[in-house]
Amino acid sequence: MARREITQIYDDLDDKPLQETDVHVIRFSIDGSSYVMDVSKENCEKFRNAIVEFIDKARPSRDRQADRW
């Protein structure tokens, strides 16, 4: 007997199912904590639009991991 397991990915913001080709992974850090979200293209754009004003005013930072080596 064959067995097939299917993994369904859901948008972390609106809990809607996503096709594997429609998943946008957002990784970000704030105050020393790192986060990751799987979202749709629409929610990815929503996130980026929400933080664009802050990114425009921020300055680049060196990676803390790199500083340890």
C-alpha positions in Angstrom: 0.0 0.0 0.0 1.3 3.4 -1.0 1.1 6.3 1.4 1.1 10.0 0.4 1.5 12.9 2.8 0.5 16.3 1.8 1.8 19.5 3.5 -0.5 22.4 3.3 1.0 25.9 4.0 -1.2 28.6 5.4 -0.7 32.3 5.4 0.4 33.3 8.8 -1.6 36.6 8.7 -5.0 35.5 7.3 -4.8 31.7 7.7 -5.7 31.1 4.1 -4.2 28.1 2.3 -1.3 28.8 0.0 0.0 27.0 -3.0 3.7 26.2 -2.7 4.5 28.5 -5.6 2.6 31.4 -3.9 4.5 31.3 -0.5 6.5 34.4 0.3 8.8 34.0 3.3 9.5 37.2 5.3 12.4 37.2 7.7 12.9 40.2 9.9 14.5 41.2 13.2 13.7 43.9 15.8 15.2 44.6 19.2 17.5 41.5 18.9 14.7 39.0 18.1 14.3 37.4 14.7 11.0 36.4 13.1 9.8 34.5 10.0 6.4 34.4 8.4 4.9 32.6 5.4 2.5 34.9 3.6 0.8 35.5 0.3 2.2 38.0 -2.3 -0.6 40.4 -1.2 0.3 40.1 2.5 4.0 40.4 1.7 3.4 43.7 -0.1 1.2 44.8 2.8 4.1 44.1 5.3 6.6 45.9 3.2 4.4 48.9 2.7 3.8 49.1 6.4 7.5 49.3 7.2 8.9 51.2 4.2 8.8 54.6 6.0 11.0 53.1 8.8 13.4 51.4 6.4 13.8 54.6 4.5 15.0 56.4 7.6 17.1 53.5 9.1 20.8 52.9 8.5 22.3 49.5 7.6 23.6 47.4 10.5 26.4 44.9 10.5 25.2 41.3 11.2 25.7 40.4 14.8 26.7 36.9 13.9 29.6 38.2 11.8 30.8 40.4 14.7 31.3 37.3 16.8 33.9 35.7 14.4 
